[in-house]
Amino acid sequence: TYNYATHHRHSCIAARAGFGDLLIGAGALICEANGFDPGAKSNLRDSMVELITIVESFFACGVAASVYARADDASGSFMPDPVFANIGKLLLATRIYDMHRLAHELSGGLIVALPGPDEDHNPATAASLAEVLRANPDVPYEKRIEVARFMEDLTASYQAGWYSVISLHGGGSPTAMKQEIWRHYPVGEKVALVERLLDRGLVDDPARPIGRNRQPGRCCDSGCTQPGQAVMVPLPSPAGGGSKSPA
């Protein structure tokens, strides 16, 4: 289970990137249904671009974690790059609420102010609602409320709250991801780079805390034995001092 969390966080990136695609698409549609063009309204365009930036940033980390994956001999599988996998999951965990906020900026309050679906088929109110709640003359009332309720389901429903919490804590809380990023990131290599540029001439002490982790996940030159990894140890010499080849 030593690499389960990294695999889990890597897969979470793909799941929330798909969720982000839904928010982006619904945000654009609801702007259109409300009678606005994000390309012409800078406030809506800014919200759309920020939402796109968040979603594609953590998705890019997921792609990078796959591209830089390494064979894990102990488990017989490939291990996503732990730095990119944990950064991507940390981004989505800490920005999921911003994604909802941006979606709400795009949608307006309509998503929680609509009459219930039962009113859609109430002959006493249906015609009036269709007239009052229509915004863009090119988008029928039914289509406007359809995308509004879809946005409600994604961001302002019981299920939406559940998705927010599992995005924050699923696969480990943000502190756990920060620990893994720090553990695997080769800070020591960056320190060595700057010291070469500055020619500081500091004592070359491998035990210095700030320059210790020169290889991802290792605190010493040899590295630690991973759980489940086979370890070769010298066998005792057979009696008589001779050696035999296996049959």
N, C-alpha and C positions, 0 to 999 in steps of 0.2 A: 504493500500500500504506500510505499515511500514516494511514488510518482503519481498516485491517483489524483491528488488535488490539482496538479498541473494539467493533466488530461481533462479533468472536469472544467477547470476555468477556461481552457482552450475551447471546449465545446460550447460553453456559455456564451462566448463571443459570437459564435455563428448564430445562436438562437436569438440573442438580442439585436444583432445586426438585421435579422429578418423582421423583428418587431419594429426596428427603426425604419425599415423600408415602408412598412405599413403606415407609420406616422407621417413620413414624408409624402407619400402618395395621398393619404387622407387630408393632410394639411393643404396640399395644392388644390385638391378637389373642393374642399370646403371654402377656400378663398374664392374659387370660381363661382360656387353656388351662392356665396354671399354678395357676388357682384364686384369682386375686386381682382386685380391682376397683380401678383407679386412682382412681376417685371416692371410695373409702373409705380407701385407703392413701396417706397424704400423701407418703411417700418415692417411690412410683411416680408419683403425680400430679405431683410436682415435676419428675421426670425427663421426663415427657410434656410438661409445659408448657414446659420449657427447650428441648426438641427442637422443639416447634412454633414457639417464638419465634425460634430460629435460622433455621429453614427459611422462615418467612413474612417475616422481616426482609430476607433477601437477595432473595426473590421480589418484595417490595414495591419494592426498588430497581430491579429489572428492569422492573416496571410503570411506575415513575416515569421511567426512561430512555426508555421508549417514548412516554409521554405528552408529555414535553418534548423529543422528537426534533426536529431541524431539517433543513430541506432543504439538501443539500450540492450546490451547483451544479456543482462541479468533477467530481463522479462521476455526477451525474444521479440520485442516490438520497437517501434520508433517513438521517441520522446520529443514532444513539441519543445521548441526553445523556451526554457522556463522564464527568461527575462521578458520576452515579448508576450508570452501567454499571460503572465501575471500583470504586466502593464495594461494589456488590453482589458482584462477582467476588472482591474482597478478603475480604469477610465469609465467603463460602463456602470460599475457599481456606484461611483460617485457622481455620475452625470445623468442617471436615469430620471431623477426628479427634474433636472433641467430640460430633459427631453419632453416630459409631460407639460412643464411650464410653457415651453415654446409651442407645443401643439395647442395649448389653450389660448395663447396669444393669437394664433392663426384662426382658431375656430370662433373666438368670442364666447359669450355666455349662452349662446343658443343651445349648446349640448346638454345643459342642465335646466334650461327654461322651457323646453318643448313640452307640449301636452303629451300625455301618455298615448301609446299606440292604440288604445281602445277608442280614442277620439277620432282616429283616422277613418273609422267606419261608422261614426255616429252621424246620421243624416242631419241632425239638428245643428251640428257644428262643423262638419267636414268642409262645406263650401266656404264658410267664413275663414277658417284656418288657412285654407289653400290660398285665399286672397290676401290675407294679412301677412302670412309668413313667406310669401314669395319675394325673392330679392332680384336675382338675375332673370330677366325675361326669357333668356334662352335655356334656363334650367328649370324644369317642372318642380313644383312644390314637393312632390313625392321623392324626387331625387335629392333635393336639398335636405329633407329630414332623414333620408336614408343614410347619407354620409355623416350627418350630425350625430345620429344614434350610433353609427359605427365608431366615430371618434369618442363618444361617451363610453362605449364598451371598452375601448383601448385605454382610456386615461381617467375616467371618472366613475368607475363601477367597482363592485366588490372584487371582480377578477383583476381589474387594473391595480388595485391596492396590493393584491396578492403578488402580482408580477413585480411591483416595485420592491417589496420586501425580499423576494428571492433573488432579485437582481443585486440588491445590496449585500445580502449575506450568503447567497448560494455559492457553494464551493469554498466557503470560508469568508469571514468578514474582512473588510479592507486592511486591517492591521496584519492579518496573516499574509496577504499578498505583498504588503510592504516588506515584511520580513524576508519573504522569498526573493523579492527583487534585490534587496540588499545582500542577501546571502550569495546569490548567483552572479551579480553584476561585477565585472572585473575592475573595481575601483583602483586597485593597485597598478594596473596597466596605465590608467589615465594619469595617476600620480607620477609614474616613471616617465611618461611622455612629457609632462610639464617640467619635471626636474631636469630632463635632458635639455629642454629649450632654455631654461633659466641657468643651467650649469651651477646649481646651488652647492654641489659638492658635499651634500649631507652624508652622514655615515650610512654605508650600505648595510642596513640591518633588516633582514627578512622578517624579523619579529615585530617591526613597527606596525601598530594597529592600522594606521591609515593606508599602508601599502601592502597589507598582508594578502588579500585575496587577488592574486594575479591570474588565477585560472578559475573560471566559473565553478562555484560550489565547493572549492577546496580551500582549506586553511593551512595546508602544508604542501611540500613538494610532491609527496607520494599520494596524497588524497586519502579519503576514508573508504573503508569497505562498505559498499551499499548492501542493504538487507537483501538476502536471497542470492547474493553473488558468490560463485564458487571461488574458494581460496586454495591455491596450491601451496603445500608445505613440504619440506624435505622429508623423505621417508628414512627411517633408521637403516643402517647398513645391515645386511643379513649376516647371520652367524658365520664365522669363518672368513669374513672380509671379502668374499666373492660377490659377483653381481650376476643376476640372471635376467634374461629378456623374457617378457611375457609370452606365453604360448599363443 
